[in-house]
Amino acid sequence: MTITEVTCPNCKGTGYIPHYDYNCQGVCFRCKGTGKTNQKEYTEEELKKKEQKINNKRQATLKELRGFKNTDILYIVEGNTYSIKEQLKQDGAIWNMWFRKWVFENDNLNDKYNLKPVSFEDTLK
């Protein structure tokens, strides 16, 4: 990464922004009135690393939002579950807002409920 000094894009190098004259006499906040500001320039490798880091964070956030916090596979309870929702809670099921269904993180109760496995990758399709 290299840092170069460039003309401030906010004030066009004047150090002053007339329509903000009411606030600090219109002095540009970005360059602090100098008309110059620093700009970072990244190499291709650095840009790829930054992009990969951003994608990993997005993936983790998306995974958490869809309910895959501790696992890559969730087991969805199929069918009408309203009448048995209290029993599902007692057995450890969690209401998943993304699927709008009750889910388990493991398939221990597959014989008791009609469970359908769904992987995180399936939700991306």
FIVEXTOR-993389 format. One line per field, with one value per residue (C-alpha): residue number from 1; x, y, z; residue in three letters. Coordinates in Angstrom, 2 decimals, decimal comma, padded with zeros to 5 digits. Layout:
<nodes>
num = c(NUM  ...)
c1 = c(X  ...)
c2 = c(Y  ...)
c3 = c(Z  ...)
residu = c(Ala  ...)
</nodes>
This chain:
<nodes>
num = c(1  2  3  4  5  6  7  8  9  10  11  12  13  14  15  16  17  18  19  20  21  22  23  24  25  26  27  28  29  30  31  32  33  34  35  36  37  38  39  40  41  42  43  44  45  46  47  48  49  50  51  52  53  54  55  56  57  58  59  60  61  62  63  64  65  66  67  68  69  70  71  72  73  74  75  76  77  78  79  80  81  82  83  84  85  86  87  88  89  90  91  92  93  94  95  96  97  98  99  100  101  102  103  104  105  106  107  108  109  110  111  112  113  114  115  116  117  118  119  120  121  122  123  124  125)
c1 = c(000,00  001,29  -000,04  000,00  -001,04  -003,85  -006,14  -009,05  -012,15  -014,56  -013,36  -011,52  -008,29  -009,57  -009,79  -013,12  -016,71  -018,93  -022,29  -020,94  -019,88  -022,21  -020,18  -016,54  -016,43  -016,73  -013,37  -013,28  -013,31  -011,62  -008,43  -008,72  -008,41  -005,14  -006,65  -004,65  -005,52  -003,89  -005,12  -004,27  -003,34  -003,39  -001,62  -003,69  -002,71  -003,76  -007,09  -007,74  -006,96  -009,30  -012,05  -011,63  -011,81  -015,00  -016,55  -015,68  -017,31  -020,43  -020,62  -020,33  -023,00  -025,33  -024,76  -025,64  -028,72  -030,06  -029,61  -026,47  -024,53  -022,94  -023,51  -023,53  -026,73  -030,10  -032,95  -036,31  -039,49  -041,93  -045,71  -048,12  -046,34  -048,63  -050,33  -046,99  -044,95  -044,65  -043,35  -040,87  -039,57  -039,12  -037,21  -034,82  -036,21  -035,66  -037,99  -036,04  -037,14  -035,48  -037,28  -040,32  -040,19  -038,96  -035,41  -033,05  -029,26  -028,99  -031,11  -031,44  -035,24  -035,62  -037,82  -040,14  -040,51  -040,43  -037,04  -035,59  -031,86  -030,88  -027,30  -026,16  -025,03  -028,59  -029,86  -027,49  -029,04)
c2 = c(000,00  003,42  006,74  009,68  013,26  014,37  017,35  017,13  015,89  017,60  021,18  020,78  021,97  025,28  024,17  025,98  024,90  027,99  026,32  025,21  028,74  028,63  025,76  026,52  029,26  026,66  024,98  021,57  018,76  016,25  018,22  020,57  023,58  022,58  021,58  018,32  014,91  011,48  008,67  005,00  002,96  -000,81  -003,48  -006,17  -008,69  -006,36  -005,69  -009,43  -009,96  -007,11  -008,46  -011,97  -010,61  -008,70  -011,78  -013,96  -011,46  -011,27  -015,06  -015,31  -012,64  -014,29  -017,66  -016,27  -014,43  -017,63  -019,53  -021,55  -020,35  -023,57  -025,92  -026,17  -028,25  -027,52  -029,99  -028,44  -029,81  -030,44  -030,14  -028,17  -027,56  -025,03  -027,61  -029,07  -025,87  -026,18  -029,74  -028,56  -025,87  -028,45  -030,73  -027,88  -026,68  -023,06  -020,94  -019,91  -016,57  -017,26  -020,55  -019,63  -023,12  -024,91  -026,25  -028,50  -028,31  -032,11  -035,01  -036,84  -036,59  -037,74  -040,65  -038,33  -035,55  -035,41  -033,66  -032,43  -031,59  -028,27  -027,11  -023,50  -023,91  -024,91  -021,54  -019,70  -021,20)
c3 = c(000,00  -000,91  000,27  -002,10  -001,57  -003,91  -004,33  -001,92  -003,80  -001,36  -001,75  -005,11  -003,50  -002,12  001,51  001,70  000,95  000,52  001,25  004,66  005,60  008,61  010,12  011,05  008,40  005,63  006,29  004,59  007,18  004,92  004,26  007,27  004,98  003,28  -000,06  -000,04  001,35  001,44  -000,77  -000,28  -003,32  -003,03  -005,07  -006,79  -004,12  -001,31  -003,03  -003,37  000,34  001,32  -000,91  000,51  004,06  003,24  001,61  004,62  006,96  004,76  004,67  008,46  008,96  006,48  008,11  011,54  010,24  008,71  011,98  011,21  014,27  015,49  012,58  008,79  008,73  010,32  010,61  009,76  011,29  008,43  008,57  010,73  014,03  015,73  017,93  019,11  019,45  023,24  022,89  020,24  022,61  025,38  023,01  022,10  018,80  017,81  015,68  012,58  011,14  007,79  007,13  009,25  010,69  013,79  013,49  015,41  015,25  015,34  014,15  017,50  017,34  013,74  014,83  016,82  014,22  010,44  010,03  006,76  006,67  005,06  004,62  004,58  000,97  000,01  001,23  -001,11  -004,25)
residu = c(Met  Thr  Ile  Thr  Glu  Val  Thr  Cys  Pro  Asn  Cys  Lys  Gly  Thr  Gly  Tyr  Ile  Pro  His  Tyr  Asp  Tyr  Asn  Cys  Gln  Gly  Val  Cys  Phe  Arg  Cys  Lys  Gly  Thr  Gly  Lys  Thr  Asn  Gln  Lys  Glu  Tyr  Thr  Glu  Glu  Glu  Leu  Lys  Lys  Lys  Glu  Gln  Lys  Ile  Asn  Asn  Lys  Arg  Gln  Ala  Thr  Leu  Lys  Glu  Leu  Arg  Gly  Phe  Lys  Asn  Thr  Asp  Ile  Leu  Tyr  Ile  Val  Glu  Gly  Asn  Thr  Tyr  Ser  Ile  Lys  Glu  Gln  Leu  Lys  Gln  Asp  Gly  Ala  Ile  Trp  Asn  Met  Trp  Phe  Arg  Lys  Trp  Val  Phe  Glu  Asn  Asp  Asn  Leu  Asn  Asp  Lys  Tyr  Asn  Leu  Lys  Pro  Val  Ser  Phe  Glu  Asp  Thr  Leu  Lys)
</nodes>
